[in-house]
Amino acid sequence: MPRDYLAIDGARRVRETARHRCGDCLSPQHLVMARLEIEHIIPSSRGGTSDESNLWLSCPLCNRYKAERTSFLDPETAAEAPLFNPRT
Ligand SMILES: [Zn+2]
């Protein structure tokens, strides 16, 4: 089986599992002007793998905003809070 076939099949499974919605803002694909991107939940720059369990869908705006972050400051407590995992 060609390697690209596996990658395409894996991307299709991620899109279907995410129900074609951004994992952060929940915008559905048909309302986003660009194709939803497959992103790393834990960024590869922080040791995240490209295994399907670490991949999810994100709209370009959320993906650019999240970038390499794994946590954000909570606006109410000003404490660093980890990002949620859209798979769980
Ligand atoms: Zn989004």
PDB file of the backbone (N, CA, C, O) and the ligand in Angstrom, with CONECT records:
HET     ZN  A 101       1
ATOM      1  N   MET A   1       0.846  -1.176   0.000  1.00  0.00           N
ATOM      2  CA  MET A   1       0.000   0.000   0.000  1.00  0.00           C
ATOM      3  C   MET A   1       0.896   1.245   0.000  1.00  0.00           C
ATOM      4  O   MET A   1       1.792   1.350   0.837  1.00  0.00           O
ATOM      5  N   PRO A   2       0.673   2.176  -0.912  1.00  0.00           N
ATOM      6  CA  PRO A   2       1.525   3.368  -0.952  1.00  0.00           C
ATOM      7  C   PRO A   2       1.405   4.183   0.334  1.00  0.00           C
ATOM      8  O   PRO A   2       0.342   4.253   0.950  1.00  0.00           O
ATOM      9  N   ARG A   3       2.520   4.794   0.721  1.00  0.00           N
ATOM     10  CA  ARG A   3       2.559   5.580   1.952  1.00  0.00           C
ATOM     11  C   ARG A   3       1.550   6.736   1.920  1.00  0.00           C
ATOM     12  O   ARG A   3       0.906   7.011   2.933  1.00  0.00           O
ATOM     13  N   ASP A   4       1.399   7.424   0.764  1.00  0.00           N
ATOM     14  CA  ASP A   4       0.462   8.536   0.664  1.00  0.00           C
ATOM     15  C   ASP A   4      -0.978   8.087   0.903  1.00  0.00           C
ATOM     16  O   ASP A   4      -1.799   8.842   1.425  1.00  0.00           O
ATOM     17  N   TYR A   5      -1.268   6.854   0.516  1.00  0.00           N
ATOM     18  CA  TYR A   5      -2.612   6.346   0.732  1.00  0.00           C
ATOM     19  C   TYR A   5      -2.924   6.335   2.224  1.00  0.00           C
ATOM     20  O   TYR A   5      -4.013   6.734   2.635  1.00  0.00           O
ATOM     21  N   LEU A   6      -1.954   5.871   3.048  1.00  0.00           N
ATOM     22  CA  LEU A   6      -2.165   5.849   4.496  1.00  0.00           C
ATOM     23  C   LEU A   6      -2.372   7.254   5.031  1.00  0.00           C
ATOM     24  O   LEU A   6      -3.239   7.478   5.876  1.00  0.00           O
ATOM     25  N   ALA A   7      -1.571   8.214   4.539  1.00  0.00           N
ATOM     26  CA  ALA A   7      -1.693   9.584   5.028  1.00  0.00           C
ATOM     27  C   ALA A   7      -3.074  10.150   4.684  1.00  0.00           C
ATOM     28  O   ALA A   7      -3.705  10.798   5.519  1.00  0.00           O
ATOM     29  N   ILE A   8      -3.536   9.910   3.473  1.00  0.00           N
ATOM     30  CA  ILE A   8      -4.846  10.410   3.054  1.00  0.00           C
ATOM     31  C   ILE A   8      -5.944   9.728   3.863  1.00  0.00           C
ATOM     32  O   ILE A   8      -6.892  10.380   4.300  1.00  0.00           O
ATOM     33  N   ASP A   9      -5.818   8.429   4.060  1.00  0.00           N
ATOM     34  CA  ASP A   9      -6.811   7.696   4.835  1.00  0.00           C
ATOM     35  C   ASP A   9      -6.829   8.188   6.282  1.00  0.00           C
ATOM     36  O   ASP A   9      -7.899   8.337   6.873  1.00  0.00           O
ATOM     37  N   GLY A  10      -5.655   8.439   6.853  1.00  0.00           N
ATOM     38  CA  GLY A  10      -5.578   8.953   8.221  1.00  0.00           C
ATOM     39  C   GLY A  10      -6.197  10.328   8.333  1.00  0.00           C
ATOM     40  O   GLY A  10      -6.899  10.617   9.303  1.00  0.00           O
ATOM     41  N   ALA A  11      -5.946  11.179   7.353  1.00  0.00           N
ATOM     42  CA  ALA A  11      -6.531  12.531   7.348  1.00  0.00           C
ATOM     43  C   ALA A  11      -8.053  12.438   7.260  1.00  0.00           C
ATOM     44  O   ALA A  11      -8.763  13.191   7.927  1.00  0.00           O
ATOM     45  N   ARG A  12      -8.542  11.535   6.455  1.00  0.00           N
ATOM     46  CA  ARG A  12      -9.998  11.363   6.331  1.00  0.00           C
ATOM     47  C   ARG A  12     -10.594  10.912   7.668  1.00  0.00           C
ATOM     48  O   ARG A  12     -11.652  11.391   8.076  1.00  0.00           O
ATOM     49  N   ARG A  13      -9.901   9.982   8.348  1.00  0.00           N
ATOM     50  CA  ARG A  13     -10.412   9.516   9.651  1.00  0.00           C
ATOM     51  C   ARG A  13     -10.433  10.652  10.673  1.00  0.00           C
ATOM     52  O   ARG A  13     -11.384  10.779  11.444  1.00  0.00           O
ATOM     53  N   VAL A  14      -9.376  11.486  10.677  1.00  0.00           N
ATOM     54  CA  VAL A  14      -9.341  12.618  11.616  1.00  0.00           C
ATOM     55  C   VAL A  14     -10.514  13.552  11.329  1.00  0.00           C
ATOM     56  O   VAL A  14     -11.201  13.986  12.254  1.00  0.00           O
ATOM     57  N   ARG A  15     -10.748  13.863  10.054  1.00  0.00           N
ATOM     58  CA  ARG A  15     -11.856  14.764   9.700  1.00  0.00           C
ATOM     59  C   ARG A  15     -13.209  14.180  10.105  1.00  0.00           C
ATOM     60  O   ARG A  15     -14.077  14.898  10.603  1.00  0.00           O
ATOM     61  N   GLU A  16     -13.382  12.884   9.890  1.00  0.00           N
ATOM     62  CA  GLU A  16     -14.652  12.252  10.244  1.00  0.00           C
ATOM     63  C   GLU A  16     -14.829  12.181  11.756  1.00  0.00           C
ATOM     64  O   GLU A  16     -15.918  12.433  12.272  1.00  0.00           O
ATOM     65  N   THR A  17     -13.755  11.839  12.464  1.00  0.00           N
ATOM     66  CA  THR A  17     -13.840  11.749  13.927  1.00  0.00           C
ATOM     67  C   THR A  17     -14.143  13.113  14.528  1.00  0.00           C
ATOM     68  O   THR A  17     -14.886  13.219  15.504  1.00  0.00           O
ATOM     69  N   ALA A  18     -13.558  14.164  13.936  1.00  0.00           N
ATOM     70  CA  ALA A  18     -13.812  15.533  14.417  1.00  0.00           C
ATOM     71  C   ALA A  18     -15.153  16.056  13.930  1.00  0.00           C
ATOM     72  O   ALA A  18     -15.542  17.177  14.256  1.00  0.00           O
ATOM     73  N   ARG A  19     -15.855  15.252  13.156  1.00  0.00           N
ATOM     74  CA  ARG A  19     -17.172  15.615  12.599  1.00  0.00           C
ATOM     75  C   ARG A  19     -17.084  16.905  11.793  1.00  0.00           C
ATOM     76  O   ARG A  19     -18.016  17.709  11.768  1.00  0.00           O
ATOM     77  N   HIS A  20     -15.936  17.082  11.132  1.00  0.00           N
ATOM     78  CA  HIS A  20     -15.723  18.208  10.213  1.00  0.00           C
ATOM     79  C   HIS A  20     -15.946  19.552  10.909  1.00  0.00           C
ATOM     80  O   HIS A  20     -16.510  20.478  10.327  1.00  0.00           O
ATOM     81  N   ARG A  21     -15.495  19.644  12.165  1.00  0.00           N
ATOM     82  CA  ARG A  21     -15.597  20.887  12.939  1.00  0.00           C
ATOM     83  C   ARG A  21     -14.247  21.230  13.535  1.00  0.00           C
ATOM     84  O   ARG A  21     -13.442  20.349  13.834  1.00  0.00           O
ATOM     85  N   CYS A  22     -14.008  22.533  13.705  1.00  0.00           N
ATOM     86  CA  CYS A  22     -12.803  22.987  14.394  1.00  0.00           C
ATOM     87  C   CYS A  22     -12.875  22.502  15.846  1.00  0.00           C
ATOM     88  O   CYS A  22     -13.915  22.634  16.491  1.00  0.00           O
ATOM     89  N   GLY A  23     -11.795  21.954  16.351  1.00  0.00           N
ATOM     90  CA  GLY A  23     -11.770  21.455  17.721  1.00  0.00           C
ATOM     91  C   GLY A  23     -11.747  22.550  18.765  1.00  0.00           C
ATOM     92  O   GLY A  23     -11.997  22.282  19.940  1.00  0.00           O
ATOM     93  N   ASP A  24     -11.457  23.763  18.373  1.00  0.00           N
ATOM     94  CA  ASP A  24     -11.372  24.860  19.336  1.00  0.00           C
ATOM     95  C   ASP A  24     -12.650  25.702  19.353  1.00  0.00           C
ATOM     96  O   ASP A  24     -13.261  25.866  20.410  1.00  0.00           O
ATOM     97  N   CYS A  25     -13.063  26.236  18.205  1.00  0.00           N
ATOM     98  CA  CYS A  25     -14.245  27.111  18.172  1.00  0.00           C
ATOM     99  C   CYS A  25     -15.493  26.364  17.700  1.00  0.00           C
ATOM    100  O   CYS A  25     -16.590  26.921  17.716  1.00  0.00           O
ATOM    101  N   LEU A  26     -15.336  25.134  17.290  1.00  0.00           N
ATOM    102  CA  LEU A  26     -16.431  24.252  16.857  1.00  0.00           C
ATOM    103  C   LEU A  26     -17.112  24.696  15.566  1.00  0.00           C
ATOM    104  O   LEU A  26     -18.199  24.217  15.245  1.00  0.00           O
ATOM    105  N   SER A  27     -16.484  25.604  14.825  1.00  0.00           N
ATOM    106  CA  SER A  27     -17.063  26.009  13.542  1.00  0.00           C
ATOM    107  C   SER A  27     -17.068  24.828  12.582  1.00  0.00           C
ATOM    108  O   SER A  27     -16.055  24.144  12.431  1.00  0.00           O
ATOM    109  N   PRO A  28     -18.205  24.585  11.933  1.00  0.00           N
ATOM    110  CA  PRO A  28     -18.250  23.494  10.966  1.00  0.00           C
ATOM    111  C   PRO A  28     -17.585  23.910   9.652  1.00  0.00           C
ATOM    112  O   PRO A  28     -17.529  25.089   9.301  1.00  0.00           O
ATOM    113  N   GLN A  29     -17.083  22.895   8.939  1.00  0.00           N
ATOM    114  CA  GLN A  29     -16.368  23.157   7.691  1.00  0.00           C
ATOM    115  C   GLN A  29     -17.172  24.036   6.746  1.00  0.00           C
ATOM    116  O   GLN A  29     -16.596  24.916   6.106  1.00  0.00           O
ATOM    117  N   HIS A  30     -18.485  23.831   6.634  1.00  0.00           N
ATOM    118  CA  HIS A  30     -19.260  24.587   5.644  1.00  0.00           C
ATOM    119  C   HIS A  30     -19.391  26.069   5.999  1.00  0.00           C
ATOM    120  O   HIS A  30     -19.823  26.852   5.153  1.00  0.00           O
ATOM    121  N   LEU A  31     -19.032  26.484   7.222  1.00  0.00           N
ATOM    122  CA  LEU A  31     -19.080  27.895   7.592  1.00  0.00           C
ATOM    123  C   LEU A  31     -17.711  28.561   7.607  1.00  0.00           C
ATOM    124  O   LEU A  31     -17.608  29.771   7.809  1.00  0.00           O
ATOM    125  N   VAL A  32     -16.656  27.769   7.394  1.00  0.00           N
ATOM    126  CA  VAL A  32     -15.297  28.307   7.390  1.00  0.00           C
ATOM    127  C   VAL A  32     -14.890  28.507   5.934  1.00  0.00           C
ATOM    128  O   VAL A  32     -15.036  27.602   5.113  1.00  0.00           O
ATOM    129  N   MET A  33     -14.386  29.678   5.622  1.00  0.00           N
ATOM    130  CA  MET A  33     -14.052  29.997   4.225  1.00  0.00           C
ATOM    131  C   MET A  33     -12.843  29.231   3.705  1.00  0.00           C
ATOM    132  O   MET A  33     -12.631  29.165   2.494  1.00  0.00           O
ATOM    133  N   ALA A  34     -12.052  28.656   4.594  1.00  0.00           N
ATOM    134  CA  ALA A  34     -10.882  27.873   4.189  1.00  0.00           C
ATOM    135  C   ALA A  34     -11.070  26.440   4.676  1.00  0.00           C
ATOM    136  O   ALA A  34     -11.905  26.160   5.538  1.00  0.00           O
ATOM    137  N   ARG A  35     -10.289  25.558   4.113  1.00  0.00           N
ATOM    138  CA  ARG A  35     -10.374  24.162   4.526  1.00  0.00           C
ATOM    139  C   ARG A  35      -9.831  24.027   5.948  1.00  0.00           C
ATOM    140  O   ARG A  35      -8.778  24.579   6.266  1.00  0.00           O
ATOM    141  N   LEU A  36     -10.547  23.297   6.802  1.00  0.00           N
ATOM    142  CA  LEU A  36     -10.049  23.051   8.148  1.00  0.00           C
ATOM    143  C   LEU A  36      -8.722  22.309   8.062  1.00  0.00           C
ATOM    144  O   LEU A  36      -8.536  21.433   7.217  1.00  0.00           O
ATOM    145  N   GLU A  37      -7.806  22.676   8.952  1.00  0.00           N
ATOM    146  CA  GLU A  37      -6.456  22.118   8.921  1.00  0.00           C
ATOM    147  C   GLU A  37      -6.320  21.010   9.959  1.00  0.00           C
ATOM    148  O   GLU A  37      -6.928  21.061  11.028  1.00  0.00           O
ATOM    149  N   ILE A  38      -5.528  20.030   9.631  1.00  0.00           N
ATOM    150  CA  ILE A  38      -5.213  18.992  10.604  1.00  0.00           C
ATOM    151  C   ILE A  38      -4.034  19.504  11.419  1.00  0.00           C
ATOM    152  O   ILE A  38      -2.958  19.763  10.880  1.00  0.00           O
ATOM    153  N   GLU A  39      -4.246  19.647  12.715  1.00  0.00           N
ATOM    154  CA  GLU A  39      -3.219  20.216  13.581  1.00  0.00           C
ATOM    155  C   GLU A  39      -2.771  19.200  14.631  1.00  0.00           C
ATOM    156  O   GLU A  39      -3.447  18.206  14.899  1.00  0.00           O
ATOM    157  N   HIS A  40      -1.615  19.484  15.209  1.00  0.00           N
ATOM    158  CA  HIS A  40      -1.104  18.666  16.304  1.00  0.00           C
ATOM    159  C   HIS A  40      -1.669  19.202  17.619  1.00  0.00           C
ATOM    160  O   HIS A  40      -1.524  20.388  17.914  1.00  0.00           O
ATOM    161  N   ILE A  41      -2.299  18.358  18.395  1.00  0.00           N
ATOM    162  CA  ILE A  41      -2.825  18.775  19.697  1.00  0.00           C
ATOM    163  C   ILE A  41      -1.645  19.194  20.584  1.00  0.00           C
ATOM    164  O   ILE A  41      -1.658  20.281  21.162  1.00  0.00           O
ATOM    165  N   ILE A  42      -0.648  18.350  20.687  1.00  0.00           N
ATOM    166  CA  ILE A  42       0.622  18.731  21.310  1.00  0.00           C
ATOM    167  C   ILE A  42       1.554  19.044  20.145  1.00  0.00           C
ATOM    168  O   ILE A  42       1.889  18.145  19.374  1.00  0.00           O
ATOM    169  N   PRO A  43       1.975  20.286  20.002  1.00  0.00           N
ATOM    170  CA  PRO A  43       2.782  20.679  18.838  1.00  0.00           C
ATOM    171  C   PRO A  43       4.031  19.808  18.683  1.00  0.00           C
ATOM    172  O   PRO A  43       4.646  19.385  19.661  1.00  0.00           O
ATOM    173  N   SER A  44       4.379  19.560  17.435  1.00  0.00           N
ATOM    174  CA  SER A  44       5.573  18.740  17.176  1.00  0.00           C
ATOM    175  C   SER A  44       6.813  19.412  17.756  1.00  0.00           C
ATOM    176  O   SER A  44       7.764  18.726  18.131  1.00  0.00           O
ATOM    177  N   SER A  45       6.820  20.739  17.836  1.00  0.00           N
ATOM    178  CA  SER A  45       7.970  21.434  18.431  1.00  0.00           C
ATOM    179  C   SER A  45       8.079  21.184  19.932  1.00  0.00           C
ATOM    180  O   SER A  45       9.106  21.468  20.549  1.00  0.00           O
ATOM    181  N   ARG A  46       7.004  20.646  20.510  1.00  0.00           N
ATOM    182  CA  ARG A  46       7.002  20.321  21.946  1.00  0.00           C
ATOM    183  C   ARG A  46       6.979  18.816  22.173  1.00  0.00           C
ATOM    184  O   ARG A  46       6.639  18.346  23.259  1.00  0.00           O
ATOM    185  N   GLY A  47       7.342  18.072  21.147  1.00  0.00           N
ATOM    186  CA  GLY A  47       7.452  16.621  21.291  1.00  0.00           C
ATOM    187  C   GLY A  47       6.232  15.848  20.857  1.00  0.00           C
ATOM    188  O   GLY A  47       6.215  14.622  20.970  1.00  0.00           O
ATOM    189  N   GLY A  48       5.195  16.530  20.356  1.00  0.00           N
ATOM    190  CA  GLY A  48       4.003  15.832  19.895  1.00  0.00           C
ATOM    191  C   GLY A  48       4.296  15.037  18.625  1.00  0.00           C
ATOM    192  O   GLY A  48       5.095  15.457  17.788  1.00  0.00           O
ATOM    193  N   THR A  49       3.653  13.910  18.497  1.00  0.00           N
ATOM    194  CA  THR A  49       3.871  13.055  17.343  1.00  0.00           C
ATOM    195  C   THR A  49       2.799  13.316  16.283  1.00  0.00           C
ATOM    196  O   THR A  49       1.837  14.046  16.523  1.00  0.00           O
ATOM    197  N   SER A  50       2.978  12.721  15.132  1.00  0.00           N
ATOM    198  CA  SER A  50       1.978  12.806  14.066  1.00  0.00           C
ATOM    199  C   SER A  50       1.068  11.588  14.075  1.00  0.00           C
ATOM    200  O   SER A  50       0.423  11.273  13.076  1.00  0.00           O
ATOM    201  N   ASP A  51       1.025  10.909  15.213  1.00  0.00           N
ATOM    202  CA  ASP A  51       0.096   9.797  15.376  1.00  0.00           C
ATOM    203  C   ASP A  51      -1.331  10.361  15.380  1.00  0.00           C
ATOM    204  O   ASP A  51      -1.561  11.474  15.854  1.00  0.00           O
ATOM    205  N   GLU A  52      -2.269   9.602  14.859  1.00  0.00           N
ATOM    206  CA  GLU A  52      -3.651  10.100  14.775  1.00  0.00           C
ATOM    207  C   GLU A  52      -4.199  10.551  16.122  1.00  0.00           C
ATOM    208  O   GLU A  52      -5.034  11.453  16.177  1.00  0.00           O
ATOM    209  N   SER A  53      -3.746   9.941  17.198  1.00  0.00           N
ATOM    210  CA  SER A  53      -4.247  10.318  18.526  1.00  0.00           C
ATOM    211  C   SER A  53      -3.819  11.732  18.914  1.00  0.00           C
ATOM    212  O   SER A  53      -4.376  12.304  19.852  1.00  0.00           O
ATOM    213  N   ASN A  54      -2.849  12.300  18.216  1.00  0.00           N
ATOM    214  CA  ASN A  54      -2.389  13.665  18.508  1.00  0.00           C
ATOM    215  C   ASN A  54      -2.819  14.647  17.419  1.00  0.00           C
ATOM    216  O   ASN A  54      -2.346  15.784  17.390  1.00  0.00           O
ATOM    217  N   LEU A  55      -3.694  14.227  16.538  1.00  0.00           N
ATOM    218  CA  LEU A  55      -4.127  15.091  15.441  1.00  0.00           C
ATOM    219  C   LEU A  55      -5.608  15.416  15.590  1.00  0.00           C
ATOM    220  O   LEU A  55      -6.401  14.597  16.054  1.00  0.00           O
ATOM    221  N   TRP A  56      -5.961  16.644  15.180  1.00  0.00           N
ATOM    222  CA  TRP A  56      -7.357  17.043  15.242  1.00  0.00           C
ATOM    223  C   TRP A  56      -7.571  18.137  14.216  1.00  0.00           C
ATOM    224  O   TRP A  56      -6.610  18.593  13.597  1.00  0.00           O
ATOM    225  N   LEU A  57      -8.794  18.563  14.023  1.00  0.00           N
ATOM    226  CA  LEU A  57      -9.076  19.633  13.068  1.00  0.00           C
ATOM    227  C   LEU A  57      -9.083  20.990  13.744  1.00  0.00           C
ATOM    228  O   LEU A  57      -9.480  21.131  14.900  1.00  0.00           O
ATOM    229  N   SER A  58      -8.634  21.980  12.994  1.00  0.00           N
ATOM    230  CA  SER A  58      -8.648  23.347  13.498  1.00  0.00           C
ATOM    231  C   SER A  58      -8.878  24.283  12.325  1.00  0.00           C
ATOM    232  O   SER A  58      -8.372  24.050  11.228  1.00  0.00           O
ATOM    233  N   CYS A  59      -9.649  25.353  12.560  1.00  0.00           N
ATOM    234  CA  CYS A  59      -9.784  26.354  11.510  1.00  0.00           C
ATOM    235  C   CYS A  59      -8.470  27.146  11.468  1.00  0.00           C
ATOM    236  O   CYS A  59      -7.737  27.168  12.457  1.00  0.00           O
ATOM    237  N   PRO A  60      -8.170  27.782  10.358  1.00  0.00           N
ATOM    238  CA  PRO A  60      -6.898  28.516  10.262  1.00  0.00           C
ATOM    239  C   PRO A  60      -6.731  29.572  11.350  1.00  0.00           C
ATOM    240  O   PRO A  60      -5.623  29.761  11.852  1.00  0.00           O
ATOM    241  N   LEU A  61      -7.811  30.268  11.727  1.00  0.00           N
ATOM    242  CA  LEU A  61      -7.684  31.303  12.766  1.00  0.00           C
ATOM    243  C   LEU A  61      -7.275  30.697  14.102  1.00  0.00           C
ATOM    244  O   LEU A  61      -6.353  31.192  14.751  1.00  0.00           O
ATOM    245  N   CYS A  62      -7.949  29.635  14.517  1.00  0.00           N
ATOM    246  CA  CYS A  62      -7.610  28.999  15.795  1.00  0.00           C
ATOM    247  C   CYS A  62      -6.215  28.383  15.736  1.00  0.00           C
ATOM    248  O   CYS A  62      -5.448  28.472  16.695  1.00  0.00           O
ATOM    249  N   ASN A  63      -5.897  27.767  14.618  1.00  0.00           N
ATOM    250  CA  ASN A  63      -4.596  27.116  14.504  1.00  0.00           C
ATOM    251  C   ASN A  63      -3.465  28.140  14.593  1.00  0.00           C
ATOM    252  O   ASN A  63      -2.451  27.884  15.243  1.00  0.00           O
ATOM    253  N   ARG A  64      -3.629  29.302  13.946  1.00  0.00           N
ATOM    254  CA  ARG A  64      -2.584  30.335  14.007  1.00  0.00           C
ATOM    255  C   ARG A  64      -2.515  30.935  15.408  1.00  0.00           C
ATOM    256  O   ARG A  64      -1.430  31.246  15.899  1.00  0.00           O
ATOM    257  N   TYR A  65      -3.654  31.096  16.043  1.00  0.00           N
ATOM    258  CA  TYR A  65      -3.667  31.675  17.391  1.00  0.00           C
ATOM    259  C   TYR A  65      -3.012  30.713  18.389  1.00  0.00           C
ATOM    260  O   TYR A  65      -2.217  31.127  19.232  1.00  0.00           O
ATOM    261  N   LYS A  66      -3.353  29.442  18.281  1.00  0.00           N
ATOM    262  CA  LYS A  66      -2.785  28.454  19.204  1.00  0.00           C
ATOM    263  C   LYS A  66      -1.290  28.289  18.954  1.00  0.00           C
ATOM    264  O   LYS A  66      -0.496  28.247  19.893  1.00  0.00           O
ATOM    265  N   ALA A  67      -0.920  28.198  17.691  1.00  0.00           N
ATOM    266  CA  ALA A  67       0.479  28.035  17.274  1.00  0.00           C
ATOM    267  C   ALA A  67       1.165  26.928  18.077  1.00  0.00           C
ATOM    268  O   ALA A  67       0.734  25.777  18.020  1.00  0.00           O
ATOM    269  N   GLU A  68       2.203  27.246  18.809  1.00  0.00           N
ATOM    270  CA  GLU A  68       2.962  26.231  19.549  1.00  0.00           C
ATOM    271  C   GLU A  68       2.598  26.200  21.030  1.00  0.00           C
ATOM    272  O   GLU A  68       3.299  25.588  21.835  1.00  0.00           O
ATOM    273  N   ARG A  69       1.504  26.860  21.381  1.00  0.00           N
ATOM    274  CA  ARG A  69       1.127  26.918  22.793  1.00  0.00           C
ATOM    275  C   ARG A  69       0.478  25.608  23.246  1.00  0.00           C
ATOM    276  O   ARG A  69      -0.186  24.927  22.464  1.00  0.00           O
ATOM    277  N   THR A  70       0.675  25.278  24.490  1.00  0.00           N
ATOM    278  CA  THR A  70      -0.026  24.152  25.105  1.00  0.00           C
ATOM    279  C   THR A  70      -0.818  24.636  26.314  1.00  0.00           C
ATOM    280  O   THR A  70      -1.523  23.857  26.955  1.00  0.00           O
ATOM    281  N   SER A  71      -0.698  25.939  26.625  1.00  0.00           N
ATOM    282  CA  SER A  71      -1.448  26.517  27.731  1.00  0.00           C
ATOM    283  C   SER A  71      -1.647  28.009  27.457  1.00  0.00           C
ATOM    284  O   SER A  71      -0.955  28.604  26.631  1.00  0.00           O
ATOM    285  N   PHE A  72      -2.593  28.585  28.158  1.00  0.00           N
ATOM    286  CA  PHE A  72      -2.873  30.014  28.068  1.00  0.00           C
ATOM    287  C   PHE A  72      -3.104  30.551  29.467  1.00  0.00           C
ATOM    288  O   PHE A  72      -3.337  29.788  30.405  1.00  0.00           O
ATOM    289  N   LEU A  73      -3.038  31.868  29.603  1.00  0.00           N
ATOM    290  CA  LEU A  73      -3.384  32.478  30.883  1.00  0.00           C
ATOM    291  C   LEU A  73      -4.897  32.528  31.007  1.00  0.00           C
ATOM    292  O   LEU A  73      -5.587  33.001  30.104  1.00  0.00           O
ATOM    293  N   ASP A  74      -5.405  32.044  32.120  1.00  0.00           N
ATOM    294  CA  ASP A  74      -6.833  32.122  32.393  1.00  0.00           C
ATOM    295  C   ASP A  74      -7.168  33.581  32.682  1.00  0.00           C
ATOM    296  O   ASP A  74      -6.590  34.167  33.597  1.00  0.00           O
ATOM    297  N   PRO A  75      -8.095  34.187  31.920  1.00  0.00           N
ATOM    298  CA  PRO A  75      -8.384  35.614  32.118  1.00  0.00           C
ATOM    299  C   PRO A  75      -8.995  35.927  33.482  1.00  0.00           C
ATOM    300  O   PRO A  75      -8.895  37.062  33.949  1.00  0.00           O
ATOM    301  N   GLU A  76      -9.619  34.955  34.124  1.00  0.00           N
ATOM    302  CA  GLU A  76     -10.241  35.214  35.422  1.00  0.00           C
ATOM    303  C   GLU A  76      -9.270  35.055  36.580  1.00  0.00           C
ATOM    304  O   GLU A  76      -9.330  35.802  37.557  1.00  0.00           O
ATOM    305  N   THR A  77      -8.368  34.074  36.471  1.00  0.00           N
ATOM    306  CA  THR A  77      -7.459  33.816  37.593  1.00  0.00           C
ATOM    307  C   THR A  77      -6.039  34.287  37.304  1.00  0.00           C
ATOM    308  O   THR A  77      -5.217  34.376  38.216  1.00  0.00           O
ATOM    309  N   ALA A  78      -5.746  34.590  36.042  1.00  0.00           N
ATOM    310  CA  ALA A  78      -4.395  34.966  35.611  1.00  0.00           C
ATOM    311  C   ALA A  78      -3.397  33.832  35.816  1.00  0.00           C
ATOM    312  O   ALA A  78      -2.186  34.048  35.777  1.00  0.00           O
ATOM    313  N   ALA A  79      -3.907  32.633  36.034  1.00  0.00           N
ATOM    314  CA  ALA A  79      -3.035  31.468  36.190  1.00  0.00           C
ATOM    315  C   ALA A  79      -2.880  30.782  34.838  1.00  0.00           C
ATOM    316  O   ALA A  79      -3.779  30.823  33.998  1.00  0.00           O
ATOM    317  N   GLU A  80      -1.746  30.164  34.645  1.00  0.00           N
ATOM    318  CA  GLU A  80      -1.498  29.408  33.431  1.00  0.00           C
ATOM    319  C   GLU A  80      -2.392  28.164  33.455  1.00  0.00           C
ATOM    320  O   GLU A  80      -2.381  27.412  34.429  1.00  0.00           O
ATOM    321  N   ALA A  81      -3.162  27.949  32.393  1.00  0.00           N
ATOM    322  CA  ALA A  81      -4.072  26.804  32.334  1.00  0.00           C
ATOM    323  C   ALA A  81      -3.786  26.004  31.072  1.00  0.00           C
ATOM    324  O   ALA A  81      -3.631  26.586  29.998  1.00  0.00           O
ATOM    325  N   PRO A  82      -3.713  24.688  31.181  1.00  0.00           N
ATOM    326  CA  PRO A  82      -3.450  23.881  29.986  1.00  0.00           C
ATOM    327  C   PRO A  82      -4.625  23.922  29.021  1.00  0.00           C
ATOM    328  O   PRO A  82      -5.777  24.027  29.443  1.00  0.00           O
ATOM    329  N   LEU A  83      -4.339  23.839  27.738  1.00  0.00           N
ATOM    330  CA  LEU A  83      -5.396  23.755  26.733  1.00  0.00           C
ATOM    331  C   LEU A  83      -6.092  22.410  26.869  1.00  0.00           C
ATOM    332  O   LEU A  83      -5.474  21.414  27.242  1.00  0.00           O
ATOM    333  N   PHE A  84      -7.376  22.392  26.565  1.00  0.00           N
ATOM    334  CA  PHE A  84      -8.101  21.126  26.615  1.00  0.00           C
ATOM    335  C   PHE A  84      -7.720  20.279  25.397  1.00  0.00           C
ATOM    336  O   PHE A  84      -7.250  20.785  24.378  1.00  0.00           O
ATOM    337  N   ASN A  85      -7.938  19.003  25.545  1.00  0.00           N
ATOM    338  CA  ASN A  85      -7.703  18.073  24.437  1.00  0.00           C
ATOM    339  C   ASN A  85      -9.039  17.815  23.778  1.00  0.00           C
ATOM    340  O   ASN A  85      -9.920  17.225  24.403  1.00  0.00           O
ATOM    341  N   PRO A  86      -9.223  18.239  22.525  1.00  0.00           N
ATOM    342  CA  PRO A  86     -10.533  18.065  21.887  1.00  0.00           C
ATOM    343  C   PRO A  86     -10.905  16.601  21.682  1.00  0.00           C
ATOM    344  O   PRO A  86     -12.064  16.300  21.395  1.00  0.00           O
ATOM    345  N   ARG A  87      -9.948  15.685  21.823  1.00  0.00           N
ATOM    346  CA  ARG A  87     -10.269  14.257  21.677  1.00  0.00           C
ATOM    347  C   ARG A  87     -10.868  13.675  22.940  1.00  0.00           C
ATOM    348  O   ARG A  87     -11.447  12.589  22.910  1.00  0.00           O
ATOM    349  N   THR A  88     -10.736  14.382  24.047  1.00  0.00           N
ATOM    350  CA  THR A  88     -11.205  13.777  25.316  1.00  0.00           C
ATOM    351  C   THR A  88     -12.375  14.535  25.921  1.00  0.00           C
ATOM    352  O   THR A  88     -12.877  14.154  26.978  1.00  0.00           O
TER     353      THR A  88
HETATM  354 ZN    ZN A 101     -11.605  27.479  15.110  1.00  0.00          ZN2+
END
